[in-house]
Structure formats: structure tokens, C-alpha cells
Amino acid sequence: MGENRPVTSTNLNIRIDGSAGAPAPYEQLRTQIADAALAGRLPVGHKLPTVRGLAEELGLAANTVAKAYRVLEADGVIETRGRHGTFIAAAADSAAREAAAAAQAYAERARRLGLTFEEATAAALDALRARFDA
């Protein structure tokens, strides 16, 4: 796994970096699929390869690909349609819904903790800045 392997037959063009210090292979796979979906390189409805098929093409364990698919599905980037396969979902809608739900949960928690609006807003902004500026 110490080399980059393009996946051309699936048009995913995924490369897994096996060098020391590189992120875990499942995280590399998850990031590349999510980024491609967000950028529109993988349009909504695009059928992804099976777990086993993609694992073979990338030289990864099936469990590694399955883990990436599970996280992508939990994030709303992909959806599994039973025997029909796995497809790129309408991620923007799903992401917006999930972000709104997380924001609502945060607002409720901040209120229960007795934070003022300004304190809650400052805490949220600090967390966002730390995550997006990193």
C-alpha cells in the first residue's frame, strides 16, 4: 500500500497515500469522496462501486472501505439503497439539515447551562474559528 493507486474504472480518481504520517486509509477515502460530492465531481445519484469492488481496486481491506462508507452515510453524503447499491446523496440538503439540528441542540444546551446569548455565541464562534482556521 506504499504507493498511490488511481481508480480510473470507477471515475472516482481516488489515491490512497500509504506513507508514514498520512491519514488512515478510510479517512483518505472518506475525505476524497466527500470533497468530490461537494464539488459536484460526483453528482447526486452517481452510483459508487461496491465495498468489495472498491477495496479490490484500491488494494484495501473491505472493512476499510466499509468504514468510510458508513461514515459517509452517517454524514449524509451517500445513501445505500439496499440491493440497488450506494449512491451520492443530496449532501448539501442533508448537511444543512444536520448543521441546523446541531445548532439547535447547542442552543438548547447553552440555555440549560445558563449562558447568555453573547457567551453562547462567543463559545460557538471560538469553536468554529479553531476548526476552520486549523
C-alpha positions as a Markdown table, in Angstrom:
| # | Residue | x | y | z |
|---|---|---|---|---|
| 1 | Met | 0.0 | 0.0 | 0.0 |
| 2 | Gly | 3.0 | 2.3 | -0.1 |
| 3 | Glu | 2.1 | 3.8 | -3.4 |
| 4 | Asn | -0.7 | 5.9 | -4.9 |
| 5 | Arg | -3.3 | 3.9 | -6.8 |
| 6 | Pro | -5.7 | 5.7 | -9.1 |
| 7 | Val | -9.1 | 4.2 | -9.6 |
| 8 | Thr | -9.9 | 5.0 | -13.1 |
| 9 | Ser | -12.6 | 2.4 | -13.9 |
| 10 | Thr | -15.0 | 4.0 | -11.5 |
| 11 | Asn | -14.2 | 7.6 | -12.4 |
| 12 | Leu | -13.5 | 8.3 | -8.7 |
| 13 | Asn | -9.8 | 9.0 | -9.2 |
| 14 | Ile | -9.0 | 8.2 | -5.6 |
| 15 | Arg | -5.4 | 8.0 | -4.4 |
| 16 | Ile | -4.5 | 6.4 | -1.1 |
| 17 | Asp | -1.2 | 7.6 | 0.4 |
| 18 | Gly | 0.4 | 4.8 | 2.3 |
| 19 | Ser | 3.3 | 6.8 | 3.5 |
| 20 | Ala | 4.1 | 7.2 | 7.2 |
| 21 | Gly | 2.2 | 10.1 | 8.7 |
| 22 | Ala | -0.6 | 10.1 | 6.1 |
| 23 | Pro | -4.2 | 9.9 | 7.5 |
| 24 | Ala | -5.7 | 6.5 | 7.9 |
| 25 | Pro | -6.8 | 5.0 | 4.5 |
| 26 | Tyr | -10.5 | 5.1 | 5.4 |
| 27 | Glu | -10.2 | 8.8 | 6.3 |
| 28 | Gln | -8.4 | 9.5 | 3.0 |
| 29 | Leu | -11.2 | 7.7 | 1.1 |
| 30 | Arg | -14.0 | 9.4 | 3.1 |
| 31 | Thr | -12.4 | 12.8 | 2.5 |
| 32 | Gln | -11.9 | 12.3 | -1.2 |
| 33 | Ile | -15.5 | 11.1 | -1.8 |
| 34 | Ala | -17.0 | 13.8 | 0.3 |
| 35 | Asp | -14.9 | 16.5 | -1.4 |
| 36 | Ala | -15.8 | 15.2 | -4.8 |
| 37 | Ala | -19.5 | 15.1 | -4.0 |
| 38 | Leu | -19.4 | 18.6 | -2.5 |
| 39 | Ala | -17.5 | 20.0 | -5.6 |
| 40 | Gly | -20.0 | 18.3 | -7.9 |
| 41 | Arg | -17.4 | 15.9 | -9.5 |
| 42 | Leu | -19.6 | 13.2 | -8.2 |
| 43 | Pro | -23.2 | 14.3 | -8.9 |
| 44 | Val | -26.2 | 13.4 | -6.9 |
| 45 | Gly | -27.3 | 9.9 | -7.9 |
| 46 | His | -23.9 | 8.8 | -9.0 |
| 47 | Lys | -23.6 | 5.1 | -8.3 |
| 48 | Leu | -20.5 | 4.2 | -6.2 |
| 49 | Pro | -18.7 | 0.9 | -6.5 |
| 50 | Thr | -19.5 | -1.9 | -4.1 |
| 51 | Val | -17.4 | -2.1 | -0.9 |
| 52 | Arg | -15.7 | -5.2 | -2.2 |
| 53 | Gly | -15.1 | -3.9 | -5.6 |
| 54 | Leu | -13.6 | -0.6 | -4.5 |
| 55 | Ala | -11.5 | -2.4 | -1.9 |
| 56 | Glu | -10.1 | -4.6 | -4.6 |
| 57 | Glu | -9.3 | -1.7 | -6.9 |
| 58 | Leu | -7.6 | 0.3 | -4.2 |
| 59 | Gly | -5.8 | -2.7 | -2.6 |
| 60 | Leu | -7.5 | -2.0 | 0.7 |
| 61 | Ala | -9.4 | -4.3 | 3.1 |
| 62 | Ala | -13.1 | -4.4 | 2.6 |
| 63 | Asn | -13.6 | -3.3 | 6.2 |
| 64 | Thr | -11.6 | -0.1 | 5.5 |
| 65 | Val | -13.9 | 0.8 | 2.6 |
| 66 | Ala | -17.0 | -0.2 | 4.6 |
| 67 | Lys | -15.9 | 2.1 | 7.4 |
| 68 | Ala | -15.5 | 5.0 | 5.1 |
| 69 | Tyr | -19.0 | 4.3 | 3.5 |
| 70 | Arg | -20.6 | 4.1 | 7.0 |
| 71 | Val | -19.2 | 7.5 | 8.0 |
| 72 | Leu | -20.2 | 9.0 | 4.6 |
| 73 | Glu | -23.7 | 7.6 | 5.0 |
| 74 | Ala | -23.9 | 9.0 | 8.6 |
| 75 | Asp | -22.8 | 12.4 | 7.3 |
| 76 | Gly | -25.5 | 12.2 | 4.6 |
| 77 | Val | -23.0 | 12.3 | 1.7 |
| 78 | Ile | -24.0 | 8.8 | 0.4 |
| 79 | Glu | -27.1 | 6.7 | 0.7 |
| 80 | Thr | -27.5 | 2.9 | 0.4 |
| 81 | Arg | -30.5 | 1.7 | -1.5 |
| 82 | Gly | -30.4 | -2.0 | -0.5 |
| 83 | Arg | -29.6 | -4.3 | -3.3 |
| 84 | His | -29.5 | -1.4 | -5.8 |
| 85 | Gly | -26.2 | -0.1 | -4.5 |
| 86 | Thr | -24.7 | 3.0 | -2.9 |
| 87 | Phe | -25.2 | 6.5 | -4.4 |
| 88 | Ile | -24.2 | 10.1 | -3.9 |
| 89 | Ala | -27.0 | 11.7 | -1.9 |
| 90 | Ala | -28.1 | 15.3 | -2.0 |
| 91 | Ala | -25.4 | 16.1 | 0.5 |
| 92 | Ala | -26.0 | 19.9 | 0.6 |
| 93 | Asp | -29.5 | 19.4 | 1.8 |
| 94 | Ser | -28.5 | 16.8 | 4.3 |
| 95 | Ala | -25.6 | 18.8 | 5.6 |
| 96 | Ala | -27.7 | 21.9 | 6.1 |
| 97 | Arg | -30.3 | 19.9 | 8.0 |
| 98 | Glu | -27.7 | 18.2 | 10.2 |
| 99 | Ala | -26.0 | 21.6 | 10.9 |
| 100 | Ala | -29.3 | 23.1 | 11.8 |
| 101 | Ala | -30.1 | 20.3 | 14.2 |
| 102 | Ala | -26.6 | 20.5 | 15.8 |
| 103 | Ala | -27.0 | 24.3 | 16.2 |
| 104 | Gln | -30.4 | 23.8 | 17.8 |
| 105 | Ala | -29.0 | 21.2 | 20.2 |
| 106 | Tyr | -26.2 | 23.6 | 21.0 |
| 107 | Ala | -28.6 | 26.5 | 21.7 |
| 108 | Glu | -30.7 | 24.3 | 24.0 |
| 109 | Arg | -27.6 | 23.1 | 25.9 |
| 110 | Ala | -26.2 | 26.6 | 26.2 |
| 111 | Arg | -29.5 | 27.8 | 27.6 |
| 112 | Arg | -29.6 | 24.9 | 30.1 |
| 113 | Leu | -26.1 | 25.8 | 31.2 |
| 114 | Gly | -27.2 | 29.3 | 31.9 |
| 115 | Leu | -25.1 | 31.0 | 29.3 |
| 116 | Thr | -26.1 | 34.4 | 28.0 |
| 117 | Phe | -26.7 | 34.8 | 24.3 |
| 118 | Glu | -23.3 | 36.6 | 24.0 |
| 119 | Glu | -21.5 | 33.9 | 25.9 |
| 120 | Ala | -23.1 | 31.1 | 23.8 |
| 121 | Thr | -22.3 | 32.9 | 20.6 |
| 122 | Ala | -18.7 | 33.6 | 21.6 |
| 123 | Ala | -18.2 | 29.9 | 22.5 |
| 124 | Ala | -19.6 | 28.8 | 19.2 |
| 125 | Leu | -17.5 | 31.3 | 17.2 |
| 126 | Asp | -14.4 | 30.2 | 19.1 |
| 127 | Ala | -15.0 | 26.6 | 18.3 |
| 128 | Leu | -15.8 | 27.4 | 14.6 |
| 129 | Arg | -12.7 | 29.5 | 14.3 |
| 130 | Ala | -10.5 | 26.9 | 15.8 |
| 131 | Arg | -11.8 | 24.2 | 13.5 |
| 132 | Phe | -11.9 | 26.2 | 10.2 |
| 133 | Asp | -8.6 | 28.1 | 10.8 |
| 134 | Ala | -6.7 | 25.0 | 11.7 |
